[in-house]
Amino acid sequence: MKRDGSKGALSVGPLGGAEAALPAPTRRIIEGENLQVVAALPAAFARLIYIDPPFNTGHEQQRKRIRVKHAADGERRHGFHGRRYSVTRLASPSYQDRFGDSYLDVLMPRLEAGLRCLTPDGSLMVHLDANEVHYVKVALDELLGRDRFMNEIIWAYDYGARPRTRWPAKHDTILWYALDPRKGRYVFNYDEIDRIPYMAPRLVGADKAERGKTPTDVWWNTIVPTNSREKTGYPTQKPLSILERIVRVHSNPRDTVLDFFAGSGTTGEAAARHDRGFVLVDSSAEACAIMRSRLAAWLNGAHGAPRDA
Ligand SMILES: C[S@@+](CC[C@H](N)C(=O)[O-])C[C@H]1O[C@@H](n2cnc3c(N)ncnc32)[C@H](O)[C@@H]1O
């Protein structure tokens, strides 16, 4: 997009008039390899792309699930009055997260294909951790131009094991790029930002303390609690509250949000809850089954949503 003087390698305009091909907002889950699926989507239909790809941790991501049942001859005896329990390992959704040195070769073509789908005032959010985020930042700066880089959002949490040999890694990073970074040319709904408590409320006066403050680029937020209604059982599911904040601030009602590493469909739920459409893509049949069930109410036209699966 040369008109804003960007120095990046990617040209995202003109848009070719394909915007009308998807009704707004659509609500769709597509099972398939995202490179092919995204290339077949129309241009410029999404105001926001959020992706949470595998982080290249070097192992398979699987959330181990077990069923524990009372059984007189069970192999475990942990209960009240020495009650015995049998423990069954359940089939658990999983996905591969081993890419070695080829991570950028896998991710970047998919990002390029996805960027075609963004409106000229759209935003791209890429959720990663310290394994790959620095390499992806440099690659995206080259592709889009450094002037389109807006924020590095740190999602900090505090849960799980703490190794004694290094600082426990307890944050993810979300890179935000705006296709048109000029003031007023991208969506940033300041008034939609949720308020958080002041750290020292007594220093700011009662009114301000009551209202709370807007968060910075460091977002403290718990992971999805193990026994919460939100938990779907899909590995590495992201908290709905994080996605709701992103959707509210970086898109408008009736816009469409695209996520082509969709997993359990957190982006879709956040979009639907705030009257946005969604297009969710995942190659895993298990992920798509979870999404269909999680988003059934919206896919079936409840909550005022159009029917479109
Ligand atoms: C980190 S998970 C996404 C989790 C999601 N944000 C959530 O809250 O549940 C990454 C997803 O990308 C999917 N995936 C990986 N490679 C893919 C590809 N080439 N095409 C489509 N989906 C892919 C995996 O199946 C997995 O569900």
The ligand as a Tripos MOL2 file, in Angstrom:
@<TRIPOS>MOLECULE
LIG
   27    29     1     0     0
SMALL
NO_CHARGES

@<TRIPOS>ATOM
      1 C1         -2.5810  -22.6800   19.4650 C.3       1 LIG1
      2 S1         -3.8920  -23.5340   18.6820 S.3       1 LIG1
      3 C2         -5.1540  -22.2800   18.6160 C.3       1 LIG1
      4 C3         -5.8710  -22.1740   19.9300 C.3       1 LIG1
      5 C4         -7.0130  -21.1540   19.9020 C.3       1 LIG1
      6 N1         -6.5380  -19.8000   19.8720 N.3       1 LIG1
      7 C5         -7.9280  -21.3550   21.0980 C.2       1 LIG1
      8 O1         -8.1440  -20.4170   21.9030 O.co2     1 LIG1
      9 O2         -8.4440  -22.4600   21.2530 O.co2     1 LIG1
     10 C6         -3.3260  -23.6310   17.0160 C.3       1 LIG1
     11 C7         -4.2500  -24.3380   16.0490 C.3       1 LIG1
     12 O3         -3.7080  -24.2240   14.7310 O.3       1 LIG1
     13 C8         -4.1150  -25.3720   14.0070 C.3       1 LIG1
     14 N2         -3.2330  -25.4800   12.8400 N.ar      1 LIG1
     15 C9         -1.9020  -25.7120   12.8260 C.ar      1 LIG1
     16 N3         -1.4460  -25.7240   11.5640 N.ar      1 LIG1
     17 C10        -2.5140  -25.4900   10.7550 C.ar      1 LIG1
     18 C11        -2.6880  -25.3680    9.3510 C.ar      1 LIG1
     19 N4         -1.6510  -25.4740    8.5400 N.pl3     1 LIG1
     20 N5         -3.9270  -25.1360    8.8560 N.ar      1 LIG1
     21 C12        -4.9880  -24.9910    9.7020 C.ar      1 LIG1
     22 N6         -4.8830  -25.0930   11.0430 N.ar      1 LIG1
     23 C13        -3.6660  -25.3350   11.5670 C.ar      1 LIG1
     24 C14        -3.9980  -26.5120   15.0010 C.3       1 LIG1
     25 O4         -4.8180  -27.6020   14.6130 O.3       1 LIG1
     26 C15        -4.4470  -25.8340   16.2820 C.3       1 LIG1
     27 O5         -5.8150  -26.0770   16.5140 O.3       1 LIG1
@<TRIPOS>BOND
     1     1     2 1
     2     2     3 1
     3     2    10 1
     4     3     4 1
     5     4     5 1
     6     5     6 1
     7     5     7 1
     8     7     8 2
     9     7     9 1
    10    10    11 1
    11    11    12 1
    12    11    26 1
    13    12    13 1
    14    13    14 1
    15    13    24 1
    16    14    15 ar
    17    14    23 ar
    18    15    16 ar
    19    16    17 ar
    20    17    18 ar
    21    17    23 ar
    22    18    19 1
    23    18    20 ar
    24    20    21 ar
    25    21    22 ar
    26    22    23 ar
    27    24    25 1
    28    24    26 1
    29    26    27 1
@<TRIPOS>SUBSTRUCTURE
     1 LIG1         1 GROUP 0 **** ****
